[in-house]
C-alpha cells in the first residue's frame, strides 16, 4: 500500500491543556483525513474520506454517538 502524507495537523479543540486524551487531525492531497493520538503519533494514523469524517463530526455534535 502506498504511503499517504498528511499535513496541517491540528489538535482537537476539546483536548485538555495537560495533553491528555488528545487527538489530532490532518489532511492529505487525496481528500483523506488522518486521525492520530497526540501521545503516540508513531502508533499509526486512521485514514478516512473527508465525507466520512464530516458525517462522524456531525454525529458527535448532534449527540447521536453515545
Biopython code that builds the backbone (N, CA, C, O; Angstrom):
import numpy as np
from Bio.PDB.StructureBuilder import StructureBuilder

atoms = [
    (1, "UNK", "N", (0.840, -1.182, 0.000)),
    (1, "UNK", "CA", (0.000, 0.000, 0.000)),
    (1, "UNK", "C", (0.886, 1.248, 0.000)),
    (1, "UNK", "O", (1.907, 1.294, 0.688)),
    (2, "UNK", "N", (0.497, 2.229, -0.756)),
    (2, "UNK", "CA", (1.264, 3.473, -0.862)),
    (2, "UNK", "C", (1.158, 4.286, 0.430)),
    (2, "UNK", "O", (0.122, 4.291, 1.095)),
    (3, "UNK", "N", (2.229, 4.960, 0.763)),
    (3, "UNK", "CA", (2.265, 5.829, 1.934)),
    (3, "UNK", "C", (1.432, 7.074, 1.661)),
    (3, "UNK", "O", (1.552, 7.678, 0.595)),
    (4, "UNK", "N", (0.596, 7.460, 2.607)),
    (4, "UNK", "CA", (-0.219, 8.668, 2.484)),
    (4, "UNK", "C", (0.408, 9.742, 3.362)),
    (4, "UNK", "O", (0.646, 9.517, 4.548)),
    (5, "UNK", "N", (0.673, 10.886, 2.793)),
    (5, "UNK", "CA", (1.281, 12.002, 3.522)),
    (5, "UNK", "C", (0.182, 12.950, 4.002)),
    (5, "UNK", "O", (-0.609, 13.457, 3.207)),
    (6, "UNK", "N", (0.147, 13.178, 5.310)),
    (6, "UNK", "CA", (-0.808, 14.117, 5.892)),
    (6, "UNK", "C", (-0.070, 15.380, 6.311)),
    (6, "UNK", "O", (1.064, 15.318, 6.785)),
    (7, "UNK", "N", (-0.711, 16.510, 6.136)),
    (7, "UNK", "CA", (-0.131, 17.800, 6.508)),
    (7, "UNK", "C", (-1.148, 18.589, 7.330)),
    (7, "UNK", "O", (-2.288, 18.163, 7.517)),
    (8, "UNK", "N", (-0.716, 19.723, 7.802)),
    (8, "UNK", "CA", (-1.573, 20.647, 8.555)),
    (8, "UNK", "C", (-2.270, 19.960, 9.725)),
    (8, "UNK", "O", (-3.479, 20.108, 9.908)),
    (9, "UNK", "N", (-1.514, 19.219, 10.506)),
    (9, "UNK", "CA", (-2.074, 18.564, 11.682)),
    (9, "UNK", "C", (-2.543, 19.612, 12.674)),
    (9, "UNK", "O", (-1.883, 20.635, 12.858)),
    (10, "UNK", "N", (-3.672, 19.368, 13.311)),
    (10, "UNK", "CA", (-4.160, 20.270, 14.359)),
    (10, "UNK", "C", (-4.806, 19.448, 15.463)),
    (10, "UNK", "O", (-5.412, 18.405, 15.216)),
    (11, "UNK", "N", (-4.662, 19.937, 16.669)),
    (11, "UNK", "CA", (-5.200, 19.241, 17.838)),
    (11, "UNK", "C", (-6.684, 19.568, 17.994)),
    (11, "UNK", "O", (-7.125, 20.673, 17.679)),
    (12, "UNK", "N", (-7.440, 18.601, 18.478)),
    (12, "UNK", "CA", (-8.869, 18.794, 18.705)),
    (12, "UNK", "C", (-9.097, 19.901, 19.733)),
    (12, "UNK", "O", (-8.357, 20.009, 20.711)),
    (13, "UNK", "N", (-10.113, 20.713, 19.509)),
    (13, "UNK", "CA", (-10.426, 21.819, 20.408)),
    (13, "UNK", "C", (-10.816, 21.329, 21.800)),
    (13, "UNK", "O", (-10.633, 22.051, 22.780)),
    (14, "UNK", "N", (-11.348, 20.120, 21.899)),
    (14, "UNK", "CA", (-11.784, 19.584, 23.190)),
    (14, "UNK", "C", (-10.642, 18.973, 23.995)),
    (14, "UNK", "O", (-10.867, 18.497, 25.108)),
    (15, "UNK", "N", (-9.440, 18.974, 23.465)),
    (15, "UNK", "CA", (-8.293, 18.408, 24.177)),
    (15, "UNK", "C", (-7.984, 19.236, 25.414)),
    (15, "UNK", "O", (-8.137, 20.457, 25.415)),
    (16, "UNK", "N", (-7.545, 18.551, 26.471)),
    (16, "UNK", "CA", (-7.239, 19.310, 27.680)),
    (16, "UNK", "C", (-5.832, 19.906, 27.621)),
    (16, "UNK", "O", (-4.994, 19.483, 26.824)),
    (17, "UNK", "N", (-5.595, 20.889, 28.474)),
    (17, "UNK", "CA", (-4.326, 21.629, 28.453)),
    (17, "UNK", "C", (-3.133, 20.758, 28.841)),
    (17, "UNK", "O", (-2.004, 21.049, 28.447)),
    (18, "UNK", "N", (-3.370, 19.706, 29.600)),
    (18, "UNK", "CA", (-2.279, 18.840, 30.054)),
    (18, "UNK", "C", (-1.806, 17.880, 28.967)),
    (18, "UNK", "O", (-0.792, 17.201, 29.132)),
    (19, "UNK", "N", (-2.529, 17.825, 27.869)),
    (19, "UNK", "CA", (-2.130, 16.945, 26.774)),
    (19, "UNK", "C", (-2.686, 15.539, 26.879)),
    (19, "UNK", "O", (-2.266, 14.646, 26.143)),
    (20, "UNK", "N", (-3.620, 15.338, 27.782)),
    (20, "UNK", "CA", (-4.248, 14.026, 27.929)),
    (20, "UNK", "C", (-5.476, 13.917, 27.031)),
    (20, "UNK", "O", (-6.138, 14.913, 26.739)),
    (21, "UNK", "N", (-5.763, 12.715, 26.606)),
    (21, "UNK", "CA", (-6.965, 12.448, 25.815)),
    (21, "UNK", "C", (-7.057, 13.335, 24.583)),
    (21, "UNK", "O", (-8.113, 13.900, 24.300)),
    (22, "UNK", "N", (-5.970, 13.459, 23.859)),
    (22, "UNK", "CA", (-5.932, 14.340, 22.698)),
    (22, "UNK", "C", (-5.827, 13.550, 21.397)),
    (22, "UNK", "O", (-5.145, 12.528, 21.316)),
    (23, "UNK", "N", (-6.511, 14.048, 20.406)),
    (23, "UNK", "CA", (-6.346, 13.527, 19.053)),
    (23, "UNK", "C", (-6.021, 14.697, 18.142)),
    (23, "UNK", "O", (-6.351, 15.846, 18.436)),
    (24, "UNK", "N", (-5.369, 14.384, 17.032)),
    (24, "UNK", "CA", (-5.070, 15.376, 16.009)),
    (24, "UNK", "C", (-5.689, 14.902, 14.704)),
    (24, "UNK", "O", (-5.849, 13.705, 14.466)),
    (25, "UNK", "N", (-6.031, 15.868, 13.871)),
    (25, "UNK", "CA", (-6.490, 15.536, 12.527)),
    (25, "UNK", "C", (-5.585, 16.247, 11.529)),
    (25, "UNK", "O", (-5.123, 17.362, 11.772)),
    (26, "UNK", "N", (-5.344, 15.591, 10.416)),
    (26, "UNK", "CA", (-4.513, 16.146, 9.353)),
    (26, "UNK", "C", (-5.166, 15.876, 8.010)),
    (26, "UNK", "O", (-6.026, 15.003, 7.895)),
    (27, "UNK", "N", (-4.763, 16.612, 7.007)),
    (27, "UNK", "CA", (-5.337, 16.477, 5.669)),
    (27, "UNK", "C", (-4.310, 15.919, 4.702)),
    (27, "UNK", "O", (-3.109, 16.133, 4.865)),
    (28, "UNK", "N", (-4.791, 15.199, 3.692)),
    (28, "UNK", "CA", (-3.912, 14.695, 2.638)),
    (28, "UNK", "C", (-4.363, 15.277, 1.305)),
    (28, "UNK", "O", (-5.445, 15.854, 1.201)),
    (29, "UNK", "N", (-3.527, 15.121, 0.295)),
    (29, "UNK", "CA", (-3.885, 15.599, -1.044)),
    (29, "UNK", "C", (-4.883, 14.666, -1.717)),
    (29, "UNK", "O", (-5.399, 14.980, -2.790)),
    (30, "UNK", "N", (-5.156, 13.533, -1.101)),
    (30, "UNK", "CA", (-6.090, 12.552, -1.673)),
    (30, "UNK", "C", (-7.501, 12.675, -1.107)),
    (30, "UNK", "O", (-8.290, 11.736, -1.215)),
    (31, "UNK", "N", (-7.828, 13.806, -0.510)),
    (31, "UNK", "CA", (-9.131, 14.043, 0.113)),
    (31, "UNK", "C", (-9.404, 13.067, 1.251)),
    (31, "UNK", "O", (-10.525, 12.595, 1.437)),
    (32, "UNK", "N", (-8.344, 12.778, 2.008)),
    (32, "UNK", "CA", (-8.464, 11.928, 3.186)),
    (32, "UNK", "C", (-8.165, 12.748, 4.430)),
    (32, "UNK", "O", (-7.410, 13.719, 4.383)),
    (33, "UNK", "N", (-8.760, 12.348, 5.535)),
    (33, "UNK", "CA", (-8.490, 12.957, 6.830)),
    (33, "UNK", "C", (-7.781, 11.905, 7.672)),
    (33, "UNK", "O", (-8.226, 10.761, 7.755)),
    (34, "UNK", "N", (-6.684, 12.298, 8.290)),
    (34, "UNK", "CA", (-5.947, 11.406, 9.176)),
    (34, "UNK", "C", (-6.259, 11.744, 10.618)),
    (34, "UNK", "O", (-6.359, 12.916, 10.983)),
    (35, "UNK", "N", (-6.413, 10.721, 11.435)),
    (35, "UNK", "CA", (-6.710, 10.892, 12.855)),
    (35, "UNK", "C", (-5.663, 10.097, 13.628)),
    (35, "UNK", "O", (-5.446, 8.918, 13.350)),
    (36, "UNK", "N", (-5.010, 10.744, 14.606)),
    (36, "UNK", "CA", (-3.989, 10.051, 15.390)),
    (36, "UNK", "C", (-3.982, 10.550, 16.830)),
    (36, "UNK", "O", (-4.513, 11.617, 17.137)),
    (37, "UNK", "N", (-3.378, 9.766, 17.695)),
    (37, "UNK", "CA", (-3.229, 10.077, 19.115)),
    (37, "UNK", "C", (-2.013, 10.985, 19.289)),
    (37, "UNK", "O", (-0.922, 10.646, 18.831)),
    (38, "UNK", "N", (-2.184, 12.118, 19.935)),
    (38, "UNK", "CA", (-1.067, 13.053, 20.106)),
    (38, "UNK", "C", (0.023, 12.493, 21.012)),
    (38, "UNK", "O", (1.181, 12.893, 20.896)),
    (39, "UNK", "N", (-0.324, 11.577, 21.910)),
    (39, "UNK", "CA", (0.677, 10.999, 22.809)),
    (39, "UNK", "C", (1.465, 9.878, 22.145)),
    (39, "UNK", "O", (2.532, 9.506, 22.632)),
    (40, "UNK", "N", (0.964, 9.342, 21.054)),
    (40, "UNK", "CA", (1.623, 8.215, 20.390)),
    (40, "UNK", "C", (1.504, 8.378, 18.866)),
    (40, "UNK", "O", (0.907, 7.545, 18.185)),
    (41, "UNK", "N", (2.079, 9.457, 18.355)),
    (41, "UNK", "CA", (1.963, 9.786, 16.930)),
    (41, "UNK", "C", (2.514, 8.700, 16.017)),
    (41, "UNK", "O", (2.005, 8.502, 14.913)),
    (42, "UNK", "N", (3.533, 8.004, 16.460)),
    (42, "UNK", "CA", (4.131, 6.953, 15.635)),
    (42, "UNK", "C", (3.306, 5.667, 15.655)),
    (42, "UNK", "O", (3.620, 4.716, 14.938)),
    (43, "UNK", "N", (2.261, 5.636, 16.466)),
    (43, "UNK", "CA", (1.448, 4.440, 16.621)),
    (43, "UNK", "C", (0.498, 4.168, 15.478)),
    (43, "UNK", "O", (-0.176, 3.139, 15.468)),
    (44, "UNK", "N", (0.431, 5.055, 14.532)),
    (44, "UNK", "CA", (-0.441, 4.839, 13.387)),
    (44, "UNK", "C", (-1.451, 5.955, 13.212)),
    (44, "UNK", "O", (-1.710, 6.740, 14.124)),
    (45, "UNK", "N", (-2.007, 6.002, 12.033)),
    (45, "UNK", "CA", (-2.988, 7.017, 11.678)),
    (45, "UNK", "C", (-4.186, 6.340, 11.042)),
    (45, "UNK", "O", (-4.038, 5.517, 10.139)),
    (46, "UNK", "N", (-5.364, 6.684, 11.511)),
    (46, "UNK", "CA", (-6.597, 6.214, 10.903)),
    (46, "UNK", "C", (-6.924, 7.168, 9.764)),
    (46, "UNK", "O", (-7.044, 8.372, 9.989)),
    (47, "UNK", "N", (-7.070, 6.658, 8.552)),
    (47, "UNK", "CA", (-7.372, 7.495, 7.387)),
    (47, "UNK", "C", (-8.796, 7.219, 6.926)),
    (47, "UNK", "O", (-9.164, 6.072, 6.671)),
    (48, "UNK", "N", (-9.595, 8.279, 6.820)),
    (48, "UNK", "CA", (-10.975, 8.166, 6.347)),
    (48, "UNK", "C", (-11.214, 9.243, 5.294)),
    (48, "UNK", "O", (-10.481, 10.230, 5.226)),
    (49, "UNK", "N", (-12.233, 9.047, 4.485)),
    (49, "UNK", "CA", (-12.557, 10.062, 3.481)),
    (49, "UNK", "C", (-13.038, 11.328, 4.183)),
    (49, "UNK", "O", (-13.542, 11.273, 5.305)),
    (50, "UNK", "N", (-12.879, 12.458, 3.517)),
    (50, "UNK", "CA", (-13.336, 13.716, 4.116)),
    (50, "UNK", "C", (-14.849, 13.692, 4.321)),
    (50, "UNK", "O", (-15.356, 14.297, 5.266)),
    (51, "UNK", "N", (-15.572, 12.998, 3.444)),
    (51, "UNK", "CA", (-17.025, 12.884, 3.586)),
    (51, "UNK", "C", (-17.382, 12.088, 4.843)),
    (51, "UNK", "O", (-18.252, 12.496, 5.613)),
    (52, "UNK", "N", (-16.708, 10.952, 5.048)),
    (52, "UNK", "CA", (-16.973, 10.129, 6.231)),
    (52, "UNK", "C", (-16.621, 10.886, 7.510)),
    (52, "UNK", "O", (-17.330, 10.774, 8.510)),
    (53, "UNK", "N", (-15.536, 11.652, 7.486)),
    (53, "UNK", "CA", (-15.149, 12.424, 8.660)),
    (53, "UNK", "C", (-16.213, 13.473, 8.973)),
    (53, "UNK", "O", (-16.539, 13.697, 10.139)),
    (54, "UNK", "N", (-16.754, 14.114, 7.944)),
    (54, "UNK", "CA", (-17.812, 15.102, 8.144)),
    (54, "UNK", "C", (-19.052, 14.492, 8.780)),
    (54, "UNK", "O", (-19.657, 15.096, 9.666)),
    (55, "UNK", "N", (-19.431, 13.305, 8.337)),
    (55, "UNK", "CA", (-20.581, 12.598, 8.912)),
    (55, "UNK", "C", (-20.298, 12.258, 10.378)),
    (55, "UNK", "O", (-21.169, 12.410, 11.234)),
    (56, "UNK", "N", (-19.087, 11.801, 10.658)),
    (56, "UNK", "CA", (-18.675, 11.459, 12.020)),
    (56, "UNK", "C", (-18.751, 12.679, 12.938)),
    (56, "UNK", "O", (-19.317, 12.594, 14.028)),
    (57, "UNK", "N", (-18.193, 13.800, 12.516)),
    (57, "UNK", "CA", (-18.206, 15.019, 13.328)),
    (57, "UNK", "C", (-19.635, 15.500, 13.551)),
    (57, "UNK", "O", (-19.980, 15.912, 14.659)),
    (58, "UNK", "N", (-20.466, 15.452, 12.521)),
    (58, "UNK", "CA", (-21.871, 15.853, 12.667)),
    (58, "UNK", "C", (-22.588, 14.978, 13.686)),
    (58, "UNK", "O", (-23.358, 15.480, 14.505)),
    (59, "UNK", "N", (-22.339, 13.674, 13.639)),
    (59, "UNK", "CA", (-22.976, 12.762, 14.587)),
    (59, "UNK", "C", (-22.567, 13.079, 16.021)),
    (59, "UNK", "O", (-23.390, 13.001, 16.933)),
    (60, "UNK", "N", (-21.306, 13.434, 16.224)),
    (60, "UNK", "CA", (-20.843, 13.809, 17.564)),
    (60, "UNK", "C", (-21.541, 15.085, 18.016)),
    (60, "UNK", "O", (-22.064, 15.145, 19.128)),
    (61, "UNK", "N", (-21.551, 16.086, 17.176)),
    (61, "UNK", "CA", (-22.159, 17.378, 17.535)),
    (61, "UNK", "C", (-23.646, 17.256, 17.822)),
    (61, "UNK", "O", (-24.179, 17.976, 18.665)),
    (62, "UNK", "N", (-24.312, 16.352, 17.128)),
    (62, "UNK", "CA", (-25.758, 16.172, 17.299)),
    (62, "UNK", "C", (-26.103, 15.189, 18.409)),
    (62, "UNK", "O", (-27.280, 14.926, 18.657)),
    (63, "UNK", "N", (-25.096, 14.644, 19.078)),
    (63, "UNK", "CA", (-25.334, 13.734, 20.185)),
    (63, "UNK", "C", (-25.810, 12.350, 19.779)),
    (63, "UNK", "O", (-26.412, 11.648, 20.591)),
    (64, "UNK", "N", (-25.557, 11.945, 18.551)),
    (64, "UNK", "CA", (-26.003, 10.633, 18.078)),
    (64, "UNK", "C", (-25.038, 9.514, 18.438)),
    (64, "UNK", "O", (-25.360, 8.343, 18.236)),
    (65, "UNK", "N", (-23.869, 9.842, 18.963)),
    (65, "UNK", "CA", (-22.895, 8.828, 19.373)),
    (65, "UNK", "C", (-22.742, 8.875, 20.885)),
    (65, "UNK", "O", (-22.216, 9.845, 21.432)),
    (66, "UNK", "N", (-23.181, 7.873, 21.529)),
    (66, "UNK", "CA", (-23.107, 7.821, 22.999)),
    (66, "UNK", "C", (-22.615, 6.471, 23.429)),
    (66, "UNK", "O", (-22.479, 6.216, 24.625)),
]
sb = StructureBuilder()
sb.init_structure("model")
sb.init_model(0)
sb.init_chain("A")
sb.init_seg("    ")
for serial, (resi, resn, name, xyz) in enumerate(atoms, 1):
    if name == "N":
        sb.init_residue(resn, " ", resi, " ")
    sb.init_atom(name, np.array(xyz, "f"), 0.0, 1.0, " ", f" {name:<3s}", serial, name[0])
structure = sb.get_structure()
